[in-house]
């Protein structure tokens, strides 16, 4: 049994590494002329292999996975809409293939959330983080033709990934894992070494989006801790804090050109703003249901042609904004469903943090905050080979199951106390050590 459990963990880590996009096609440069990677034959084979190897694990643990599915309402609804979009997609076969793979990745994430307790999940993400950091460092040092960018960002480190922005997002996730997740199975010296390597890779990537998202999380750290103080005591703290944040936001907006130039970026955010304007026009033509899951940037159309016209030959693989890509894929309906699930997870994570300042609570909360900001400049929601969909789903399902467990525990405590107060929060400390 111990051997089987270790094999399952090794399978999960190896699969997670593949789903981060390691070795996936080409050298995609933001602002580059090629714009998108050419698919490689092995990628399709690897995806089929992933789906085939996942089936036995789903069969073995079908009761747990089914229980996770029952508590993943918003996730199931969004994936179901992506599959249903085959009916109105520009390319039904393409959308169907990608929607099926989305379901496979989602089931894989639910398998992780239901078959491993919270500490085990952090250990799995921890070992993955080590592979990402050391693998990217080795690629940059020993295989510079692959590990370093050769596009307009010549020399920027991109490690194991086809684009530096992908690697920078992954190394920030590594930081969140080791700072908040605190995987217990990894020695302290290895955690410190990996965390230091992640910081160096983030700096050498020269990527602004992930860095801004990280700085946002750092800025929110003291603010989030106000949640643990009763509302009567927080009022004096919020009174000066709100106008300060508002003034800071106003100054940033009014001096956007200066800030962008200081960060080494153009005021158009590397052509993102002109592209977003045309993308919004395209969304306006199919506002409610979108163009079909993941098809807009692949299927040539007049709407896509209008977007590409303002980019002077650059054909991006996505909108560089996760929320716009949801609108393109499944419309306003899909975006509302996503926000329903995201706000639910954020509320549960906040409740857990307020009730119990544990590493599990901090990790869930700050990963969600990081994803919210990251997707303003990149697209990591509901896309093929989007790794961040996996921690999002595992957090959602883990929090949902923990809430159910907490309610059951509260009921049992109240019954054992013979009508006593039985005060146990629905998510109070249930995640660590939680078993299905």
C-alpha positions as CSV (number, residue, x, y, z in Angstrom):
1,X,0.0,0.0,0.0
2,X,2.9,2.4,0.8
3,X,4.5,1.7,-2.5
4,X,1.2,2.4,-4.3
5,X,0.8,5.7,-2.4
6,X,4.4,6.7,-3.4
7,X,3.7,5.8,-7.0
8,X,0.6,8.0,-6.9
9,X,2.5,10.9,-5.5
10,X,5.3,10.5,-8.1
11,X,2.6,10.4,-10.9
12,X,1.0,13.5,-9.6
13,X,4.3,15.5,-9.4
14,X,5.4,14.3,-12.9
15,X,1.9,15.2,-14.4
16,X,1.9,18.6,-12.7
17,X,5.3,19.3,-14.2
18,X,4.0,18.4,-17.7
19,X,0.8,20.5,-17.2
20,X,2.9,23.6,-16.3
21,X,3.9,23.7,-20.0
22,X,7.5,22.4,-19.7
23,X,9.0,21.9,-23.1
24,X,5.8,23.0,-24.9
25,X,6.4,24.4,-28.4
26,X,8.8,27.0,-29.5
27,X,9.9,30.4,-28.3
28,X,6.9,32.7,-28.0
29,X,8.0,36.2,-27.6
30,X,5.7,38.9,-26.2
31,X,5.8,41.5,-29.0
32,X,7.7,39.1,-31.2
33,X,6.9,38.7,-34.9
34,X,6.1,35.0,-34.7
35,X,3.6,35.5,-32.0
36,X,2.6,32.0,-31.3
37,X,4.3,28.6,-31.0
38,X,4.0,25.9,-33.6
39,X,2.5,22.8,-32.0
40,X,4.8,19.8,-31.7
41,X,3.5,16.2,-32.4
42,X,4.6,14.9,-29.0
43,X,2.3,17.4,-27.2
44,X,-0.8,15.7,-28.5
45,X,0.6,12.3,-27.7
46,X,1.5,13.4,-24.2
47,X,-2.0,14.8,-23.6
48,X,-3.5,11.5,-24.7
49,X,-1.1,9.6,-22.5
50,X,-2.1,11.9,-19.6
51,X,-5.8,11.2,-20.1
52,X,-5.2,7.4,-20.4
53,X,-3.1,7.2,-17.3
54,X,-5.6,9.3,-15.3
55,X,-8.4,6.9,-15.9
56,X,-7.2,4.1,-13.6
57,X,-6.7,6.5,-10.7
58,X,-10.2,7.9,-11.2
59,X,-11.6,4.4,-11.2
60,X,-9.7,3.4,-8.1
61,X,-10.8,6.5,-6.2
62,X,-14.2,7.0,-7.9
63,X,-16.1,7.5,-4.6
64,X,-13.8,10.3,-3.4
65,X,-13.6,12.0,-6.9
66,X,-17.4,11.8,-7.2
67,X,-17.8,13.4,-3.7
68,X,-15.4,16.2,-4.9
69,X,-17.5,16.7,-8.0
70,X,-20.6,17.1,-6.0
71,X,-19.0,19.9,-4.1
72,X,-17.5,21.7,-7.1
73,X,-20.7,23.3,-8.4
74,X,-19.3,26.4,-9.9
75,X,-16.3,24.5,-11.4
76,X,-18.6,21.9,-13.0
77,X,-20.9,24.6,-14.4
78,X,-18.0,26.4,-16.0
79,X,-16.5,23.3,-17.5
80,X,-19.9,22.2,-18.6
81,X,-20.4,25.5,-20.4
82,X,-17.1,25.1,-22.2
83,X,-18.2,21.7,-23.4
84,X,-21.6,23.0,-24.4
85,X,-19.9,25.8,-26.4
86,X,-19.1,23.2,-29.0
87,X,-22.6,23.8,-30.3
88,X,-21.9,27.4,-31.3
89,X,-18.1,27.3,-31.8
90,X,-16.4,28.3,-35.1
91,X,-14.6,25.0,-35.0
92,X,-16.7,22.4,-33.1
93,X,-14.1,19.6,-33.4
94,X,-11.4,21.8,-32.0
95,X,-13.5,23.1,-29.1
96,X,-14.7,19.6,-28.3
97,X,-11.1,18.3,-28.1
98,X,-10.0,21.1,-25.9
99,X,-13.1,20.9,-23.7
100,X,-12.6,17.2,-23.1
101,X,-9.0,17.9,-22.1
102,X,-10.2,20.7,-19.8
103,X,-12.5,18.2,-18.1
104,X,-9.5,15.7,-17.7
105,X,-7.4,18.4,-16.1
106,X,-10.3,19.4,-13.8
107,X,-10.8,15.8,-12.7
108,X,-7.1,15.5,-12.1
109,X,-7.2,18.5,-9.8
110,X,-10.3,17.1,-8.0
111,X,-8.4,13.8,-7.6
112,X,-5.6,15.7,-5.9
113,X,-8.0,17.6,-3.6
114,X,-9.9,14.5,-2.5
115,X,-7.2,11.8,-2.3
116,X,-4.5,13.9,-0.5
117,X,-4.9,15.9,2.7
118,X,-3.8,19.5,2.8
119,X,-0.2,18.8,4.1
120,X,0.2,16.2,1.3
121,X,-0.9,18.6,-1.3
122,X,1.6,21.1,-0.1
123,X,4.3,18.5,-0.2
124,X,3.4,17.6,-3.8
125,X,3.5,21.3,-4.8
126,X,6.8,21.6,-2.9
127,X,8.5,18.8,-4.9
128,X,7.1,20.3,-8.1
129,X,8.5,23.7,-7.1
130,X,12.0,22.2,-6.7
131,X,11.8,20.6,-10.2
132,X,10.7,24.0,-11.7
133,X,13.4,26.1,-10.0
134,X,16.4,23.8,-10.5
135,X,15.2,22.7,-13.9
136,X,14.9,26.3,-15.1
137,X,18.2,27.2,-13.6
138,X,19.9,24.3,-15.3
139,X,18.2,25.1,-18.7
140,X,19.4,28.7,-18.5
141,X,23.0,27.8,-17.5
142,X,23.7,24.6,-19.6
143,X,21.2,25.0,-22.5
144,X,21.1,28.8,-23.1
145,X,19.7,28.3,-26.6
146,X,16.5,27.0,-24.9
147,X,16.7,28.5,-21.4
148,X,17.2,32.1,-22.5
149,X,14.9,34.2,-24.6
150,X,15.9,34.9,-28.2
151,X,13.0,37.2,-29.0
152,X,12.7,41.0,-28.3
153,X,13.6,40.2,-24.7
154,X,16.9,38.8,-25.7
155,X,18.8,37.3,-22.8
156,X,15.8,37.2,-20.3
157,X,15.6,33.8,-18.5
158,X,12.7,31.6,-19.5
159,X,14.0,28.4,-18.1
160,X,12.0,25.3,-18.9
161,X,9.2,27.3,-20.5
162,X,8.5,28.7,-24.0
163,X,8.1,32.2,-22.7
164,X,9.6,34.2,-19.8
165,X,6.2,35.3,-18.5
166,X,5.2,31.7,-17.9
167,X,8.3,31.0,-15.9
168,X,8.0,34.1,-13.9
169,X,4.4,33.2,-12.9
170,X,5.5,29.7,-12.0
171,X,8.4,30.9,-9.7
172,X,6.1,33.3,-7.9
173,X,3.8,30.3,-7.3
174,X,6.9,28.5,-5.9
175,X,7.4,31.4,-3.5
176,X,3.8,31.2,-2.3
177,X,4.2,27.4,-1.8
178,X,7.3,27.8,0.4
179,X,6.3,31.0,2.3
180,X,2.7,30.1,3.0
181,X,2.2,26.4,2.1
182,X,5.3,25.4,4.1
183,X,5.6,21.8,2.8
184,X,6.7,19.6,5.7
185,X,8.3,16.8,3.7
186,X,11.0,19.1,2.3
187,X,14.1,19.9,4.4
188,X,14.6,23.4,5.6
189,X,17.9,23.9,3.7
190,X,16.2,22.8,0.4
191,X,13.3,25.1,1.0
192,X,15.6,28.0,1.5
193,X,17.7,27.2,-1.5
194,X,14.7,26.7,-3.8
195,X,13.1,30.0,-2.5
196,X,16.3,31.9,-3.1
197,X,16.6,30.4,-6.6
198,X,13.0,31.4,-7.4
199,X,13.7,35.0,-6.4
200,X,16.8,35.1,-8.7
201,X,14.9,33.6,-11.6
202,X,12.1,36.1,-11.2
203,X,14.5,39.0,-11.3
204,X,16.4,37.5,-14.3
205,X,13.1,36.9,-16.2
206,X,12.6,40.7,-16.6
207,X,8.8,40.0,-16.4
208,X,6.6,42.8,-15.0
209,X,3.2,41.1,-14.7
210,X,4.1,38.4,-12.2
211,X,6.3,40.8,-10.2
212,X,3.4,43.3,-9.9
213,X,1.1,40.5,-8.8
214,X,3.7,39.5,-6.2
215,X,4.1,43.0,-5.0
216,X,0.3,43.2,-4.7
217,X,0.3,40.2,-2.4
218,X,3.0,41.7,-0.3
219,X,1.1,44.9,0.0
220,X,-2.1,43.0,0.9
221,X,-0.3,41.0,3.6
222,X,-0.9,43.5,6.5
223,X,-4.3,44.4,5.1
224,X,-5.4,40.8,5.2
225,X,-4.4,40.5,8.8
226,X,-7.0,43.1,9.7
227,X,-9.6,40.4,9.0
228,X,-8.5,38.7,12.2
229,X,-9.4,41.7,14.3
230,X,-13.0,42.3,15.3
231,X,-15.0,44.9,13.3
232,X,-15.1,47.3,16.2
233,X,-11.3,47.4,16.4
234,X,-10.7,47.5,12.7
235,X,-12.8,50.6,12.0
236,X,-10.0,53.1,13.2
237,X,-7.5,51.2,11.0
238,X,-9.7,51.3,7.9
239,X,-10.5,55.0,8.2
240,X,-7.0,56.2,7.2
241,X,-6.2,53.1,5.1
242,X,-9.0,53.6,2.6
243,X,-8.2,57.1,1.5
244,X,-4.5,56.3,1.4
245,X,-5.2,53.3,-1.0
246,X,-7.5,55.5,-3.1
247,X,-4.9,58.3,-3.4
248,X,-2.3,55.8,-4.3
249,X,-4.5,54.3,-7.1
250,X,-5.3,57.8,-8.4
251,X,-1.7,58.8,-8.5
252,X,-0.8,55.6,-10.3
253,X,-3.5,56.1,-13.0
254,X,-2.6,59.8,-13.5
255,X,1.2,59.0,-13.8
256,X,0.8,55.7,-15.7
257,X,3.2,56.7,-18.5
258,X,6.0,57.6,-16.0
259,X,5.5,54.4,-14.0
260,X,5.5,52.3,-17.2
261,X,8.7,54.0,-18.5
262,X,10.4,53.5,-15.1
263,X,9.5,49.8,-15.2
264,X,11.0,49.6,-18.7
265,X,7.6,49.2,-20.4
266,X,5.7,51.3,-22.9
267,X,2.5,53.1,-22.0
268,X,0.6,50.6,-24.2
269,X,1.9,47.7,-22.0
270,X,3.7,46.1,-25.0
271,X,0.8,46.6,-27.3
272,X,-1.7,45.1,-24.9
273,X,-4.0,48.1,-24.6
274,X,-4.6,48.5,-28.4
275,X,-5.2,44.8,-28.6
276,X,-7.7,44.9,-25.6
277,X,-9.7,47.6,-27.3
278,X,-10.2,45.5,-30.4
279,X,-10.8,42.4,-28.3
280,X,-13.6,44.2,-26.5
281,X,-15.1,45.1,-29.9
282,X,-15.0,41.4,-30.8
283,X,-16.6,40.5,-27.5
284,X,-19.4,42.9,-28.2
285,X,-20.3,40.9,-31.3
286,X,-20.8,37.7,-29.3
287,X,-21.3,39.1,-25.8
288,X,-23.4,36.4,-24.0
289,X,-22.0,33.0,-25.1
290,X,-18.7,33.9,-26.7
291,X,-17.1,32.3,-29.8
292,X,-16.7,28.8,-28.3
293,X,-14.1,27.5,-25.9
294,X,-10.5,28.3,-26.7
295,X,-11.2,28.8,-30.4
296,X,-11.0,32.6,-31.0
297,X,-7.2,32.8,-31.3
298,X,-6.9,29.7,-33.5
299,X,-9.8,29.8,-36.0
300,X,-9.1,32.6,-38.5
301,X,-12.0,35.0,-38.7
302,X,-12.8,38.6,-39.6
303,X,-13.0,39.4,-35.9
304,X,-9.6,38.0,-35.2
305,X,-8.2,39.8,-38.3
306,X,-9.4,43.1,-36.8
307,X,-7.5,42.4,-33.6
308,X,-4.3,41.4,-35.4
309,X,-4.5,44.5,-37.6
310,X,-3.5,46.7,-34.7
311,X,-0.6,44.5,-33.7
312,X,1.5,44.9,-36.9
313,X,2.0,41.2,-37.6
314,X,2.2,39.9,-34.1
315,X,-0.3,37.1,-33.5
316,X,-0.6,36.4,-29.8
317,X,-1.8,33.0,-28.5
318,X,-4.3,34.7,-26.1
319,X,-5.6,38.1,-25.0
320,X,-3.0,38.5,-22.3
321,X,-6.0,39.0,-19.9
322,X,-7.7,35.9,-18.4
323,X,-11.0,37.7,-18.0
324,X,-11.2,38.8,-21.6
325,X,-10.3,35.3,-22.8
326,X,-13.2,33.9,-20.7
327,X,-15.5,36.4,-22.5
328,X,-14.1,35.4,-25.8
329,X,-14.6,31.7,-25.1
330,X,-17.9,31.5,-23.1
331,X,-19.2,35.1,-22.9
332,X,-20.7,37.0,-20.1
333,X,-22.4,33.9,-18.8
334,X,-19.1,32.1,-18.4
335,X,-17.5,35.1,-16.7
336,X,-20.3,35.4,-14.2
337,X,-20.0,31.6,-13.4
338,X,-16.3,32.0,-13.0
339,X,-16.7,35.0,-10.6
340,X,-19.3,33.0,-8.7
341,X,-16.8,30.3,-8.0
342,X,-13.9,32.6,-7.4
343,X,-15.7,34.8,-4.9
344,X,-17.0,31.6,-3.2
345,X,-13.4,30.4,-2.8
346,X,-12.2,33.8,-1.7
347,X,-14.9,34.0,0.9
348,X,-14.2,30.5,2.3
349,X,-10.4,31.2,2.3
350,X,-11.1,34.5,4.1
351,X,-13.3,32.7,6.7
352,X,-10.7,30.1,7.3
353,X,-8.0,32.7,7.8
354,X,-10.2,34.8,10.1
355,X,-11.0,31.7,12.2
356,X,-7.6,30.2,12.2
357,X,-4.4,31.9,11.0
358,X,-2.8,28.7,9.6
359,X,-0.5,28.1,6.7
360,X,-3.3,26.5,4.8
361,X,-5.5,29.6,5.2
362,X,-2.7,31.9,4.1
363,X,-1.8,29.8,1.1
364,X,-5.3,29.5,-0.2
365,X,-6.0,33.2,0.3
366,X,-2.8,34.6,-1.3
367,X,-2.9,32.2,-4.2
368,X,-6.3,33.4,-5.1
369,X,-5.2,37.1,-4.7
370,X,-2.2,36.4,-6.9
371,X,-4.3,34.7,-9.6
372,X,-6.8,37.6,-9.6
373,X,-4.0,40.2,-10.3
374,X,-1.9,37.9,-12.6
375,X,-4.8,37.4,-15.0
376,X,-5.1,41.2,-15.6
377,X,-1.9,41.0,-17.7
378,X,-1.7,37.3,-18.6
379,X,-4.2,34.5,-19.4
380,X,-4.2,31.6,-17.0
381,X,-7.9,30.8,-16.6
382,X,-9.7,28.0,-18.3
383,X,-7.1,27.7,-21.1
384,X,-5.5,24.5,-22.4
385,X,-2.2,23.7,-20.5
386,X,-3.0,26.4,-18.0
387,X,-1.3,25.0,-14.8
388,X,-3.0,27.6,-12.5
389,X,-6.4,26.0,-13.1
390,X,-5.2,23.1,-11.0
391,X,-4.3,24.9,-7.8
392,X,-7.5,27.0,-8.2
393,X,-9.7,23.8,-8.4
394,X,-7.8,22.0,-5.6
395,X,-8.3,25.1,-3.3
396,X,-12.0,25.3,-4.3
397,X,-12.7,21.7,-3.7
398,X,-10.6,21.4,-0.5
399,X,-12.3,24.4,1.0
400,X,-15.7,23.1,0.1
401,X,-15.0,19.7,1.6
402,X,-13.5,21.3,4.7
403,X,-16.6,23.3,5.1
404,X,-18.8,20.2,5.0
405,X,-16.4,18.5,7.5
406,X,-16.6,21.5,9.8
407,X,-20.4,21.5,9.8
408,X,-20.5,17.8,10.6
409,X,-18.0,18.3,13.4
410,X,-20.0,21.2,14.7
411,X,-23.2,19.1,14.7
412,X,-21.5,16.2,16.5
413,X,-19.9,18.6,19.1
414,X,-23.3,20.2,19.7
415,X,-24.9,16.8,20.2
416,X,-22.2,15.6,22.5
417,X,-22.5,18.8,24.6
418,X,-26.3,18.0,24.9
419,X,-27.4,21.2,23.3
420,X,-24.3,23.3,24.2
421,X,-23.1,26.1,22.0
422,X,-20.9,23.8,19.9
423,X,-19.1,26.7,18.2
424,X,-17.0,25.2,15.5
425,X,-16.5,27.2,12.3
426,X,-17.3,25.5,9.0
427,X,-13.7,25.9,7.9
428,X,-12.0,26.4,11.3
429,X,-8.7,24.4,11.1
430,X,-10.2,21.5,9.1
431,X,-7.9,21.7,6.1
432,X,-4.7,20.5,7.8
433,X,-4.9,16.8,8.1
434,X,-8.3,16.7,6.3
435,X,-9.1,13.2,5.0
436,X,-11.9,12.2,2.6
